[in-house]
Amino acid sequence: MSKALFFHAGCPICISAEQQVAAALDPARYDVEVVHLGEQKSRIAEAEGFGVQSVPALVIDGQPFHINFGASLADLK
């Protein structure tokens, strides 16, 4: 099973992406973890390590995919 991380900040764009994109992943293929960076600021460095520059973003097997634009990681620090 592949690991997927969905990073977001709780903004309306992020919540919409979580409901539509993260929820659409096949749970038989992907173990999806949703990370709210507004509440878990200690994980911002982890997101940056994957190359995430803004949220919402989906990281699958270490590869970041930026979805729309809700907030930059710099704004969350």
PQR file with spaces between the fields and no chain letter, atoms N, CA, C, O and H, PARSE charges and radii, in Angstrom:
ATOM       1  N    MET     1       0.836   -1.172    0.000 -0.4000 1.5000
ATOM       2  CA   MET     1       0.000    0.000    0.000 -0.0000 2.0000
ATOM       3  C    MET     1       0.884    1.240    0.000  0.5500 1.7000
ATOM       4  O    MET     1       1.889    1.298    0.707 -0.5500 1.4000
ATOM       5  N    SER     2       0.501    2.221   -0.794 -0.4000 1.5000
ATOM       6  CA   SER     2       1.249    3.471   -0.885 -0.0000 2.0000
ATOM       7  C    SER     2       0.784    4.443    0.184  0.5500 1.7000
ATOM       8  O    SER     2      -0.372    4.417    0.607 -0.5500 1.4000
ATOM       9  H    SER     2      -0.316    2.173   -1.369  0.4000 1.0000
ATOM      10  N    LYS     3       1.695    5.295    0.613 -0.4000 1.5000
ATOM      11  CA   LYS     3       1.409    6.312    1.625 -0.0000 2.0000
ATOM      12  C    LYS     3       1.086    7.622    0.921  0.5500 1.7000
ATOM      13  O    LYS     3       1.792    8.025   -0.003 -0.5500 1.4000
ATOM      14  H    LYS     3       2.634    5.316    0.269  0.4000 1.0000
ATOM      15  N    ALA     4       0.022    8.284    1.355 -0.4000 1.5000
ATOM      16  CA   ALA     4      -0.340    9.597    0.834 -0.0000 2.0000
ATOM      17  C    ALA     4      -0.549   10.533    2.013  0.5500 1.7000
ATOM      18  O    ALA     4      -1.221   10.186    2.985 -0.5500 1.4000
ATOM      19  H    ALA     4      -0.552    7.957    2.105  0.4000 1.0000
ATOM      20  N    LEU     5       0.030   11.715    1.920 -0.4000 1.5000
ATOM      21  CA   LEU     5      -0.142   12.752    2.934 -0.0000 2.0000
ATOM      22  C    LEU     5      -0.861   13.925    2.286  0.5500 1.7000
ATOM      23  O    LEU     5      -0.439   14.426    1.244 -0.5500 1.4000
ATOM      24  H    LEU     5       0.576   11.996    1.131  0.4000 1.0000
ATOM      25  N    PHE     6      -1.936   14.352    2.903 -0.4000 1.5000
ATOM      26  CA   PHE     6      -2.660   15.520    2.416 -0.0000 2.0000
ATOM      27  C    PHE     6      -2.443   16.640    3.415  0.5500 1.7000
ATOM      28  O    PHE     6      -2.970   16.604    4.527 -0.5500 1.4000
ATOM      29  H    PHE     6      -2.279   13.945    3.750  0.4000 1.0000
ATOM      30  N    PHE     7      -1.655   17.646    3.009 -0.4000 1.5000
ATOM      31  CA   PHE     7      -1.348   18.780    3.866 -0.0000 2.0000
ATOM      32  C    PHE     7      -2.309   19.924    3.551  0.5500 1.7000
ATOM      33  O    PHE     7      -2.533   20.260    2.388 -0.5500 1.4000
ATOM      34  H    PHE     7      -1.227   17.675    2.106  0.4000 1.0000
ATOM      35  N    HIS     8      -2.874   20.517    4.607 -0.4000 1.5000
ATOM      36  CA   HIS     8      -3.743   21.666    4.408 -0.0000 2.0000
ATOM      37  C    HIS     8      -3.691   22.581    5.631  0.5500 1.7000
ATOM      38  O    HIS     8      -3.074   22.257    6.646 -0.5500 1.4000
ATOM      39  H    HIS     8      -2.692   20.244    5.552  0.4000 1.0000
ATOM      40  N    ALA     9      -4.363   23.748    5.505 -0.4000 1.5000
ATOM      41  CA   ALA     9      -4.327   24.732    6.583 -0.0000 2.0000
ATOM      42  C    ALA     9      -5.708   25.049    7.138  0.5500 1.7000
ATOM      43  O    ALA     9      -5.851   25.927    7.989 -0.5500 1.4000
ATOM      44  H    ALA     9      -4.864   24.011    4.681  0.4000 1.0000
ATOM      45  N    GLY    10      -6.714   24.346    6.666 -0.4000 1.5000
ATOM      46  CA   GLY    10      -8.059   24.555    7.179 -0.0000 2.0000
ATOM      47  C    GLY    10      -8.861   25.627    6.476  0.5500 1.7000
ATOM      48  O    GLY    10     -10.002   25.887    6.859 -0.5500 1.4000
ATOM      49  H    GLY    10      -6.598   23.633    5.975  0.4000 1.0000
ATOM      50  N    CYS    11      -8.304   26.255    5.464 -0.4000 1.5000
ATOM      51  CA   CYS    11      -9.035   27.293    4.736 -0.0000 2.0000
ATOM      52  C    CYS    11     -10.099   26.636    3.846  0.5500 1.7000
ATOM      53  O    CYS    11     -10.041   25.427    3.625 -0.5500 1.4000
ATOM      54  H    CYS    11      -7.377   26.044    5.153  0.4000 1.0000
ATOM      55  N    PRO    12     -11.057   27.394    3.337 -0.5600 1.5000
ATOM      56  CA   PRO    12     -12.111   26.809    2.506  0.2800 2.0000
ATOM      57  C    PRO    12     -11.583   26.053    1.274  0.5500 1.7000
ATOM      58  O    PRO    12     -12.118   25.006    0.910 -0.5500 1.4000
ATOM      59  N    ILE    13     -10.544   26.585    0.644 -0.4000 1.5000
ATOM      60  CA   ILE    13      -9.961   25.901   -0.510 -0.0000 2.0000
ATOM      61  C    ILE    13      -9.394   24.555   -0.083  0.5500 1.7000
ATOM      62  O    ILE    13      -9.568   23.556   -0.781 -0.5500 1.4000
ATOM      63  H    ILE    13     -10.109   27.436    0.940  0.4000 1.0000
ATOM      64  N    CYS    14      -8.716   24.525    1.061 -0.4000 1.5000
ATOM      65  CA   CYS    14      -8.112   23.288    1.562 -0.0000 2.0000
ATOM      66  C    CYS    14      -9.173   22.254    1.937  0.5500 1.7000
ATOM      67  O    CYS    14      -9.028   21.071    1.629 -0.5500 1.4000
ATOM      68  H    CYS    14      -8.574   25.336    1.628  0.4000 1.0000
ATOM      69  N    ILE    15     -10.228   22.697    2.595 -0.4000 1.5000
ATOM      70  CA   ILE    15     -11.286   21.779    3.004 -0.0000 2.0000
ATOM      71  C    ILE    15     -11.973   21.186    1.778  0.5500 1.7000
ATOM      72  O    ILE    15     -12.266   19.991    1.748 -0.5500 1.4000
ATOM      73  H    ILE    15     -10.346   23.658    2.846  0.4000 1.0000
ATOM      74  N    SER    16     -12.227   22.009    0.777 -0.4000 1.5000
ATOM      75  CA   SER    16     -12.837   21.520   -0.461 -0.0000 2.0000
ATOM      76  C    SER    16     -11.941   20.488   -1.139  0.5500 1.7000
ATOM      77  O    SER    16     -12.418   19.453   -1.603 -0.5500 1.4000
ATOM      78  H    SER    16     -11.988   22.980    0.801  0.4000 1.0000
ATOM      79  N    ALA    17     -10.643   20.773   -1.193 -0.4000 1.5000
ATOM      80  CA   ALA    17      -9.703   19.828   -1.809 -0.0000 2.0000
ATOM      81  C    ALA    17      -9.650   18.529   -1.016  0.5500 1.7000
ATOM      82  O    ALA    17      -9.584   17.448   -1.601 -0.5500 1.4000
ATOM      83  H    ALA    17     -10.255   21.614   -0.816  0.4000 1.0000
ATOM      84  N    GLU    18      -9.678   18.626    0.310 -0.4000 1.5000
ATOM      85  CA   GLU    18      -9.670   17.415    1.132 -0.0000 2.0000
ATOM      86  C    GLU    18     -10.900   16.563    0.831  0.5500 1.7000
ATOM      87  O    GLU    18     -10.792   15.348    0.666 -0.5500 1.4000
ATOM      88  H    GLU    18      -9.731   19.504    0.785  0.4000 1.0000
ATOM      89  N    GLN    19     -12.054   17.193    0.760 -0.4000 1.5000
ATOM      90  CA   GLN    19     -13.295   16.466    0.519 -0.0000 2.0000
ATOM      91  C    GLN    19     -13.341   15.853   -0.868  0.5500 1.7000
ATOM      92  O    GLN    19     -13.899   14.770   -1.047 -0.5500 1.4000
ATOM      93  H    GLN    19     -12.141   18.181    0.894  0.4000 1.0000
ATOM      94  N    GLN    20     -12.763   16.529   -1.852 -0.4000 1.5000
ATOM      95  CA   GLN    20     -12.848   16.035   -3.221 -0.0000 2.0000
ATOM      96  C    GLN    20     -11.650   15.213   -3.664  0.5500 1.7000
ATOM      97  O    GLN    20     -11.822   14.195   -4.335 -0.5500 1.4000
ATOM      98  H    GLN    20     -12.310   17.409   -1.706  0.4000 1.0000
ATOM      99  N    VAL    21     -10.451   15.625   -3.312 -0.4000 1.5000
ATOM     100  CA   VAL    21      -9.246   14.957   -3.805 -0.0000 2.0000
ATOM     101  C    VAL    21      -8.792   13.835   -2.880  0.5500 1.7000
ATOM     102  O    VAL    21      -8.676   12.685   -3.304 -0.5500 1.4000
ATOM     103  H    VAL    21     -10.311   16.452   -2.767  0.4000 1.0000
ATOM     104  N    ALA    22      -8.538   14.164   -1.633 -0.4000 1.5000
ATOM     105  CA   ALA    22      -8.034   13.146   -0.705 -0.0000 2.0000
ATOM     106  C    ALA    22      -9.046   12.018   -0.520  0.5500 1.7000
ATOM     107  O    ALA    22      -8.674   10.847   -0.451 -0.5500 1.4000
ATOM     108  H    ALA    22      -8.632   15.098   -1.289  0.4000 1.0000
ATOM     109  N    ALA    23     -10.313   12.375   -0.441 -0.4000 1.5000
ATOM     110  CA   ALA    23     -11.348   11.357   -0.245 -0.0000 2.0000
ATOM     111  C    ALA    23     -11.548   10.485   -1.478  0.5500 1.7000
ATOM     112  O    ALA    23     -12.110    9.394   -1.381 -0.5500 1.4000
ATOM     113  H    ALA    23     -10.615   13.326   -0.497  0.4000 1.0000
ATOM     114  N    ALA    24     -11.093   10.956   -2.636 -0.4000 1.5000
ATOM     115  CA   ALA    24     -11.267   10.194   -3.877 -0.0000 2.0000
ATOM     116  C    ALA    24     -10.220    9.091   -4.055  0.5500 1.7000
ATOM     117  O    ALA    24     -10.384    8.214   -4.903 -0.5500 1.4000
ATOM     118  H    ALA    24     -10.637   11.842   -2.716  0.4000 1.0000
ATOM     119  N    LEU    25      -9.152    9.132   -3.266 -0.4000 1.5000
ATOM     120  CA   LEU    25      -8.116    8.110   -3.391 -0.0000 2.0000
ATOM     121  C    LEU    25      -8.639    6.756   -2.922  0.5500 1.7000
ATOM     122  O    LEU    25      -9.330    6.664   -1.907 -0.5500 1.4000
ATOM     123  H    LEU    25      -9.019    9.844   -2.577  0.4000 1.0000
ATOM     124  N    ASP    26      -8.308    5.730   -3.654 -0.4000 1.5000
ATOM     125  CA   ASP    26      -8.744    4.365   -3.343 -0.0000 2.0000
ATOM     126  C    ASP    26      -8.094    3.902   -2.042  0.5500 1.7000
ATOM     127  O    ASP    26      -6.872    3.769   -1.980 -0.5500 1.4000
ATOM     128  H    ASP    26      -7.746    5.804   -4.478  0.4000 1.0000
ATOM     129  N    PRO    27      -8.899    3.653   -0.994 -0.5600 1.5000
ATOM     130  CA   PRO    27      -8.321    3.239    0.290  0.2800 2.0000
ATOM     131  C    PRO    27      -7.658    1.862    0.246  0.5500 1.7000
ATOM     132  O    PRO    27      -6.909    1.506    1.155 -0.5500 1.4000
ATOM     133  N    ALA    28      -7.924    1.103   -0.781 -0.4000 1.5000
ATOM     134  CA   ALA    28      -7.251   -0.189   -0.937 -0.0000 2.0000
ATOM     135  C    ALA    28      -5.834   -0.005   -1.485  0.5500 1.7000
ATOM     136  O    ALA    28      -4.995   -0.897   -1.359 -0.5500 1.4000
ATOM     137  H    ALA    28      -8.533    1.392   -1.519  0.4000 1.0000
ATOM     138  N    ARG    29      -5.571    1.153   -2.093 -0.4000 1.5000
ATOM     139  CA   ARG    29      -4.254    1.424   -2.676 -0.0000 2.0000
ATOM     140  C    ARG    29      -3.441    2.430   -1.884  0.5500 1.7000
ATOM     141  O    ARG    29      -2.211    2.397   -1.908 -0.5500 1.4000
ATOM     142  H    ARG    29      -6.253    1.878   -2.195  0.4000 1.0000
ATOM     143  N    TYR    30      -4.132    3.338   -1.172 -0.4000 1.5000
ATOM     144  CA   TYR    30      -3.436    4.427   -0.484 -0.0000 2.0000
ATOM     145  C    TYR    30      -3.845    4.526    0.972  0.5500 1.7000
ATOM     146  O    TYR    30      -5.029    4.514    1.308 -0.5500 1.4000
ATOM     147  H    TYR    30      -5.132    3.365   -1.153  0.4000 1.0000
ATOM     148  N    ASP    31      -2.847    4.625    1.820 -0.4000 1.5000
ATOM     149  CA   ASP    31      -3.048    4.936    3.229 -0.0000 2.0000
ATOM     150  C    ASP    31      -2.932    6.457    3.314  0.5500 1.7000
ATOM     151  O    ASP    31      -1.828    6.997    3.252 -0.5500 1.4000
ATOM     152  H    ASP    31      -1.885    4.634    1.547  0.4000 1.0000
ATOM     153  N    VAL    32      -4.067    7.153    3.456 -0.4000 1.5000
ATOM     154  CA   VAL    32      -4.099    8.611    3.425 -0.0000 2.0000
ATOM     155  C    VAL    32      -4.087    9.172    4.843  0.5500 1.7000
ATOM     156  O    VAL    32      -4.908    8.799    5.681 -0.5500 1.4000
ATOM     157  H    VAL    32      -4.964    6.714    3.507  0.4000 1.0000
ATOM     158  N    GLU    33      -3.146   10.071    5.095 -0.4000 1.5000
ATOM     159  CA   GLU    33      -3.106   10.803    6.353 -0.0000 2.0000
ATOM     160  C    GLU    33      -3.339   12.273    6.052  0.5500 1.7000
ATOM     161  O    GLU    33      -2.635   12.861    5.231 -0.5500 1.4000
ATOM     162  H    GLU    33      -2.479   10.374    4.414  0.4000 1.0000
ATOM     163  N    VAL    34      -4.322   12.867    6.711 -0.4000 1.5000
ATOM     164  CA   VAL    34      -4.618   14.281    6.550 -0.0000 2.0000
ATOM     165  C    VAL    34      -3.899   15.044    7.657  0.5500 1.7000
ATOM     166  O    VAL    34      -4.058   14.745    8.840 -0.5500 1.4000
ATOM     167  H    VAL    34      -4.893   12.389    7.378  0.4000 1.0000
ATOM     168  N    VAL    35      -3.106   16.036    7.252 -0.4000 1.5000
ATOM     169  CA   VAL    35      -2.315   16.824    8.205 -0.0000 2.0000
ATOM     170  C    VAL    35      -2.742   18.287    8.111  0.5500 1.7000
ATOM     171  O    VAL    35      -2.530   18.939    7.088 -0.5500 1.4000
ATOM     172  H    VAL    35      -2.978   16.279    6.291  0.4000 1.0000
ATOM     173  N    HIS    36      -3.339   18.794    9.176 -0.4000 1.5000
ATOM     174  CA   HIS    36      -3.777   20.189    9.264 -0.0000 2.0000
ATOM     175  C    HIS    36      -2.595   20.989    9.817  0.5500 1.7000
ATOM     176  O    HIS    36      -2.340   20.974   11.021 -0.5500 1.4000
ATOM     177  H    HIS    36      -3.511   18.265   10.007  0.4000 1.0000
ATOM     178  N    LEU    37      -1.882   21.682    8.940 -0.4000 1.5000
ATOM     179  CA   LEU    37      -0.674   22.397    9.352 -0.0000 2.0000
ATOM     180  C    LEU    37      -0.976   23.618   10.216  0.5500 1.7000
ATOM     181  O    LEU    37      -0.090   24.106   10.917 -0.5500 1.4000
ATOM     182  H    LEU    37      -2.089   21.694    7.962  0.4000 1.0000
ATOM     183  N    GLY    38      -2.195   24.111   10.179 -0.4000 1.5000
ATOM     184  CA   GLY    38      -2.565   25.202   11.064 -0.0000 2.0000
ATOM     185  C    GLY    38      -2.610   24.743   12.518  0.5500 1.7000
ATOM     186  O    GLY    38      -2.350   25.523   13.434 -0.5500 1.4000
ATOM     187  H    GLY    38      -2.915   23.714    9.609  0.4000 1.0000
ATOM     188  N    GLU    39      -2.943   23.467   12.719 -0.4000 1.5000
ATOM     189  CA   GLU    39      -3.011   22.892   14.061 -0.0000 2.0000
ATOM     190  C    GLU    39      -1.765   22.097   14.424  0.5500 1.7000
ATOM     191  O    GLU    39      -1.484   21.891   15.605 -0.5500 1.4000
ATOM     192  H    GLU    39      -3.155   22.833   11.974  0.4000 1.0000
ATOM     193  N    GLN    40      -1.015   21.650   13.422 -0.4000 1.5000
ATOM     194  CA   GLN    40       0.188   20.839   13.639 -0.0000 2.0000
ATOM     195  C    GLN    40       1.401   21.527   13.018  0.5500 1.7000
ATOM     196  O    GLN    40       2.038   20.991   12.111 -0.5500 1.4000
ATOM     197  H    GLN    40      -1.243   21.818   12.463  0.4000 1.0000
ATOM     198  N    LYS    41       1.706   22.714   13.517 -0.4000 1.5000
ATOM     199  CA   LYS    41       2.816   23.500   12.959 -0.0000 2.0000
ATOM     200  C    LYS    41       4.152   22.757   13.020  0.5500 1.7000
ATOM     201  O    LYS    41       5.056   23.043   12.236 -0.5500 1.4000
ATOM     202  H    LYS    41       1.188   23.149   14.253  0.4000 1.0000
ATOM     203  N    SER    42       4.278   21.816   13.937 -0.4000 1.5000
ATOM     204  CA   SER    42       5.520   21.054   14.047 -0.0000 2.0000
ATOM     205  C    SER    42       5.770   20.194   12.812  0.5500 1.7000
ATOM     206  O    SER    42       6.877   19.686   12.635 -0.5500 1.4000
ATOM     207  H    SER    42       3.543   21.583   14.575  0.4000 1.0000
ATOM     208  N    ARG    43       4.772   20.023   11.959 -0.4000 1.5000
ATOM     209  CA   ARG    43       4.939   19.200   10.765 -0.0000 2.0000
ATOM     210  C    ARG    43       5.202   20.022    9.496  0.5500 1.7000
ATOM     211  O    ARG    43       5.294   19.463    8.403 -0.5500 1.4000
ATOM     212  H    ARG    43       3.872   20.436   12.103  0.4000 1.0000
ATOM     213  N    ILE    44       5.323   21.341    9.638 -0.4000 1.5000
ATOM     214  CA   ILE    44       5.622   22.191    8.478 -0.0000 2.0000
ATOM     215  C    ILE    44       6.964   21.801    7.872  0.5500 1.7000
ATOM     216  O    ILE    44       7.090   21.740    6.649 -0.5500 1.4000
ATOM     217  H    ILE    44       5.249   21.796   10.526  0.4000 1.0000
ATOM     218  N    ALA    45       7.967   21.537    8.704 -0.4000 1.5000
ATOM     219  CA   ALA    45       9.286   21.133    8.194 -0.0000 2.0000
ATOM     220  C    ALA    45       9.184   19.823    7.409  0.5500 1.7000
ATOM     221  O    ALA    45       9.876   19.649    6.405 -0.5500 1.4000
ATOM     222  H    ALA    45       7.865   21.586    9.698  0.4000 1.0000
ATOM     223  N    GLU    46       8.342   18.915    7.851 -0.4000 1.5000
ATOM     224  CA   GLU    46       8.132   17.646    7.131 -0.0000 2.0000
ATOM     225  C    GLU    46       7.567   17.930    5.744  0.5500 1.7000
ATOM     226  O    GLU    46       8.030   17.370    4.751 -0.5500 1.4000
ATOM     227  H    GLU    46       7.780   19.057    8.666  0.4000 1.0000
ATOM     228  N    ALA    47       6.564   18.805    5.682 -0.4000 1.5000
ATOM     229  CA   ALA    47       5.978   19.168    4.391 -0.0000 2.0000
ATOM     230  C    ALA    47       7.034   19.801    3.483  0.5500 1.7000
ATOM     231  O    ALA    47       7.133   19.461    2.304 -0.5500 1.4000
ATOM     232  H    ALA    47       6.188   19.260    6.489  0.4000 1.0000
ATOM     233  N    GLU    48       7.816   20.717    4.039 -0.4000 1.5000
ATOM     234  CA   GLU    48       8.889   21.356    3.264 -0.0000 2.0000
ATOM     235  C    GLU    48       9.891   20.320    2.757  0.5500 1.7000
ATOM     236  O    GLU    48      10.395   20.434    1.639 -0.5500 1.4000
ATOM     237  H    GLU    48       7.736   20.993    4.996  0.4000 1.0000
ATOM     238  N    GLY    49      10.174   19.323    3.571 -0.4000 1.5000
ATOM     239  CA   GLY    49      11.107   18.269    3.175 -0.0000 2.0000
ATOM     240  C    GLY    49      10.648   17.495    1.953  0.5500 1.7000
ATOM     241  O    GLY    49      11.464   16.968    1.197 -0.5500 1.4000
ATOM     242  H    GLY    49       9.764   19.231    4.479  0.4000 1.0000
ATOM     243  N    PHE    50       9.331   17.427    1.763 -0.4000 1.5000
ATOM     244  CA   PHE    50       8.775   16.758    0.577 -0.0000 2.0000
ATOM     245  C    PHE    50       8.708   17.690   -0.622  0.5500 1.7000
ATOM     246  O    PHE    50       8.372   17.267   -1.727 -0.5500 1.4000
ATOM     247  H    PHE    50       8.667   17.855    2.377  0.4000 1.0000
ATOM     248  N    GLY    51       9.030   18.969   -0.399 -0.4000 1.5000
ATOM     249  CA   GLY    51       8.972   19.938   -1.488 -0.0000 2.0000
ATOM     250  C    GLY    51       7.662   20.692   -1.563  0.5500 1.7000
ATOM     251  O    GLY    51       7.410   21.398   -2.539 -0.5500 1.4000
ATOM     252  H    GLY    51       9.303   19.313    0.499  0.4000 1.0000
ATOM     253  N    VAL    52       6.828   20.556   -0.553 -0.4000 1.5000
ATOM     254  CA   VAL    52       5.569   21.291   -0.520 -0.0000 2.0000
ATOM     255  C    VAL    52       5.875   22.768   -0.282  0.5500 1.7000
ATOM     256  O    VAL    52       6.617   23.124    0.634 -0.5500 1.4000
ATOM     257  H    VAL    52       7.033   19.983    0.240  0.4000 1.0000
ATOM     258  N    GLN    53       5.288   23.622   -1.126 -0.4000 1.5000
ATOM     259  CA   GLN    53       5.498   25.061   -1.010 -0.0000 2.0000
ATOM     260  C    GLN    53       4.230   25.800   -0.601  0.5500 1.7000
ATOM     261  O    GLN    53       4.282   26.903   -0.057 -0.5500 1.4000
ATOM     262  H    GLN    53       4.685   23.334   -1.870  0.4000 1.0000
ATOM     263  N    SER    54       3.085   25.166   -0.876 -0.4000 1.5000
ATOM     264  CA   SER    54       1.803   25.767   -0.527 -0.0000 2.0000
ATOM     265  C    SER    54       0.797   24.661   -0.264  0.5500 1.7000
ATOM     266  O    SER    54       0.988   23.507   -0.648 -0.5500 1.4000
ATOM     267  H    SER    54       3.042   24.270   -1.318  0.4000 1.0000
ATOM     268  N    VAL    55      -0.277   25.050    0.401 -0.4000 1.5000
ATOM     269  CA   VAL    55      -1.344   24.089    0.675 -0.0000 2.0000
ATOM     270  C    VAL    55      -2.628   24.580    0.014  0.5500 1.7000
ATOM     271  O    VAL    55      -2.826   25.785   -0.142 -0.5500 1.4000
ATOM     272  H    VAL    55      -0.433   25.987    0.713  0.4000 1.0000
ATOM     273  N    PRO    56      -3.489   23.664   -0.369 -0.5600 1.5000
ATOM     274  CA   PRO    56      -3.445   22.234   -0.146  0.2800 2.0000
ATOM     275  C    PRO    56      -2.445   21.547   -1.067  0.5500 1.7000
ATOM     276  O    PRO    56      -2.212   21.978   -2.197 -0.5500 1.4000
ATOM     277  N    ALA    57      -1.870   20.484   -0.563 -0.4000 1.5000
ATOM     278  CA   ALA    57      -0.929   19.691   -1.342 -0.0000 2.0000
ATOM     279  C    ALA    57      -1.073   18.222   -0.950  0.5500 1.7000
ATOM     280  O    ALA    57      -1.320   17.889    0.209 -0.5500 1.4000
ATOM     281  H    ALA    57      -2.059   20.134    0.354  0.4000 1.0000
ATOM     282  N    LEU    58      -0.915   17.373   -1.931 -0.4000 1.5000
ATOM     283  CA   LEU    58      -0.982   15.934   -1.720 -0.0000 2.0000
ATOM     284  C    LEU    58       0.392   15.360   -2.032  0.5500 1.7000
ATOM     285  O    LEU    58       0.953   15.632   -3.093 -0.5500 1.4000
ATOM     286  H    LEU    58      -0.714   17.644   -2.872  0.4000 1.0000
ATOM     287  N    VAL    59       0.929   14.578   -1.126 -0.4000 1.5000
ATOM     288  CA   VAL    59       2.220   13.927   -1.344 -0.0000 2.0000
ATOM     289  C    VAL    59       1.958   12.425   -1.412  0.5500 1.7000
ATOM     290  O    VAL    59       1.471   11.822   -0.456 -0.5500 1.4000
ATOM     291  H    VAL    59       0.473   14.357   -0.264  0.4000 1.0000
ATOM     292  N    ILE    60       2.287   11.839   -2.549 -0.4000 1.5000
ATOM     293  CA   ILE    60       2.119   10.399   -2.743 -0.0000 2.0000
ATOM     294  C    ILE    60       3.488    9.794   -2.975  0.5500 1.7000
ATOM     295  O    ILE    60       4.196   10.166   -3.911 -0.5500 1.4000
ATOM     296  H    ILE    60       2.682   12.329   -3.326  0.4000 1.0000
ATOM     297  N    ASP    61       3.852    8.858   -2.117 -0.4000 1.5000
ATOM     298  CA   ASP    61       5.156    8.196   -2.205 -0.0000 2.0000
ATOM     299  C    ASP    61       6.298    9.191   -2.345  0.5500 1.7000
ATOM     300  O    ASP    61       7.232    8.976   -3.117 -0.5500 1.4000
ATOM     301  H    ASP    61       3.277    8.556   -1.357  0.4000 1.0000
ATOM     302  N    GLY    62       6.215   10.285   -1.588 -0.4000 1.5000
ATOM     303  CA   GLY    62       7.287   11.277   -1.571 -0.0000 2.0000
ATOM     304  C    GLY    62       7.213   12.329   -2.658  0.5500 1.7000
ATOM     305  O    GLY    62       8.031   13.249   -2.666 -0.5500 1.4000
ATOM     306  H    GLY    62       5.457   10.460   -0.960  0.4000 1.0000
ATOM     307  N    GLN    63       6.264   12.229   -3.577 -0.4000 1.5000
ATOM     308  CA   GLN    63       6.129   13.175   -4.692 -0.0000 2.0000
ATOM     309  C    GLN    63       5.024   14.184   -4.377  0.5500 1.7000
ATOM     310  O    GLN    63       3.872   13.790   -4.199 -0.5500 1.4000
ATOM     311  H    GLN    63       5.599   11.481   -3.570  0.4000 1.0000
ATOM     312  N    PRO    64       5.358   15.493   -4.303 -0.5600 1.5000
ATOM     313  CA   PRO    64       4.327   16.486   -3.986  0.2800 2.0000
ATOM     314  C    PRO    64       3.507   16.897   -5.207  0.5500 1.7000
ATOM     315  O    PRO    64       4.028   17.030   -6.314 -0.5500 1.4000
ATOM     316  N    PHE    65       2.223   17.090   -4.975 -0.4000 1.5000
ATOM     317  CA   PHE    65       1.299   17.596   -5.982 -0.0000 2.0000
ATOM     318  C    PHE    65       0.555   18.766   -5.356  0.5500 1.7000
ATOM     319  O    PHE    65      -0.172   18.596   -4.378 -0.5500 1.4000
ATOM     320  H    PHE    65       1.799   16.982   -4.075  0.4000 1.0000
ATOM     321  N    HIS    66       0.741   19.952   -5.922 -0.4000 1.5000
ATOM     322  CA   HIS    66       0.091   21.152   -5.385 -0.0000 2.0000
ATOM     323  C    HIS    66      -1.285   21.291   -6.022  0.5500 1.7000
ATOM     324  O    HIS    66      -1.436   21.178   -7.239 -0.5500 1.4000
ATOM     325  H    HIS    66       1.332   20.090   -6.717  0.4000 1.0000
ATOM     326  N    ILE    67      -2.284   21.537   -5.181 -0.4000 1.5000
ATOM     327  CA   ILE    67      -3.670   21.618   -5.621 -0.0000 2.0000
ATOM     328  C    ILE    67      -4.155   23.036   -5.360  0.5500 1.7000
ATOM     329  O    ILE    67      -4.267   23.451   -4.206 -0.5500 1.4000
ATOM     330  H    ILE    67      -2.161   21.628   -4.193  0.4000 1.0000
ATOM     331  N    ASN    68      -4.445   23.786   -6.425 -0.4000 1.5000
ATOM     332  CA   ASN    68      -4.937   25.141   -6.264 -0.0000 2.0000
ATOM     333  C    ASN    68      -3.967   25.936   -5.389  0.5500 1.7000
ATOM     334  O    ASN    68      -2.789   25.582   -5.325 -0.5500 1.4000
ATOM     335  H    ASN    68      -4.354   23.448   -7.362  0.4000 1.0000
ATOM     336  N    PHE    69      -4.410   26.980   -4.724 -0.4000 1.5000
ATOM     337  CA   PHE    69      -3.547   27.732   -3.823 -0.0000 2.0000
ATOM     338  C    PHE    69      -4.389   28.283   -2.679  0.5500 1.7000
ATOM     339  O    PHE    69      -5.252   29.139   -2.875 -0.5500 1.4000
ATOM     340  H    PHE    69      -5.367   27.267   -4.776  0.4000 1.0000
ATOM     341  N    GLY    70      -4.120   27.777   -1.489 -0.4000 1.5000
ATOM     342  CA   GLY    70      -4.815   28.258   -0.304 -0.0000 2.0000
ATOM     343  C    GLY    70      -3.922   29.163    0.515  0.5500 1.7000
ATOM     344  O    GLY    70      -4.331   30.252    0.919 -0.5500 1.4000
ATOM     345  H    GLY    70      -3.419   27.082   -1.330  0.4000 1.0000
ATOM     346  N    ALA    71      -2.685   28.708    0.764 -0.4000 1.5000
ATOM     347  CA   ALA    71      -1.722   29.484    1.555 -0.0000 2.0000
ATOM     348  C    ALA    71      -0.323   28.942    1.320  0.5500 1.7000
ATOM     349  O    ALA    71      -0.144   27.746    1.091 -0.5500 1.4000
ATOM     350  H    ALA    71      -2.353   27.823    0.436  0.4000 1.0000
ATOM     351  N    SER    72       0.661   29.817    1.375 -0.4000 1.5000
ATOM     352  CA   SER    72       2.043   29.346    1.278 -0.0000 2.0000
ATOM     353  C    SER    72       2.463   28.825    2.657  0.5500 1.7000
ATOM     354  O    SER    72       1.893   29.214    3.676 -0.5500 1.4000
ATOM     355  H    SER    72       0.516   30.789    1.560  0.4000 1.0000
ATOM     356  N    LEU    73       3.454   27.951    2.676 -0.4000 1.5000
ATOM     357  CA   LEU    73       3.939   27.446    3.956 -0.0000 2.0000
ATOM     358  C    LEU    73       4.541   28.577    4.783  0.5500 1.7000
ATOM     359  O    LEU    73       4.465   28.554    6.012 -0.5500 1.4000
ATOM     360  H    LEU    73       3.917   27.634    1.848  0.4000 1.0000
ATOM     361  N    ALA    74       5.126   29.544    4.133 -0.4000 1.5000
ATOM     362  CA   ALA    74       5.710   30.686    4.856 -0.0000 2.0000
ATOM     363  C    ALA    74       4.640   31.418    5.667  0.5500 1.7000
ATOM     364  O    ALA    74       4.925   31.935    6.747 -0.5500 1.4000
ATOM     365  H    ALA    74       5.187   29.563    3.135  0.4000 1.0000
ATOM     366  N    ASP    75       3.410   31.463    5.149 -0.4000 1.5000
ATOM     367  CA   ASP    75       2.318   32.130    5.861 -0.0000 2.0000
ATOM     368  C    ASP    75       1.874   31.342    7.092  0.5500 1.7000
ATOM     369  O    ASP    75       1.261   31.904    8.000 -0.5500 1.4000
ATOM     370  H    ASP    75       3.178   31.043    4.272  0.4000 1.0000
ATOM     371  N    LEU    76       2.179   30.054    7.128 -0.4000 1.5000
ATOM     372  CA   LEU    76       1.748   29.209    8.244 -0.0000 2.0000
ATOM     373  C    LEU    76       2.730   29.205    9.402  0.5500 1.7000
ATOM     374  O    LEU    76       2.396   28.757   10.499 -0.5500 1.4000
ATOM     375  H    LEU    76       2.677   29.597    6.390  0.4000 1.0000
ATOM     376  N    LYS    77       3.941   29.702    9.167 -0.4000 1.5000
ATOM     377  CA   LYS    77       4.975   29.676   10.207 -0.0000 2.0000
ATOM     378  C    LYS    77       4.730   30.708   11.273  0.5500 1.7000
ATOM     379  O    LYS    77       5.510   30.815   12.219 -0.5500 1.4000
ATOM     380  H    LYS    77       4.212   30.066    8.276  0.4000 1.0000
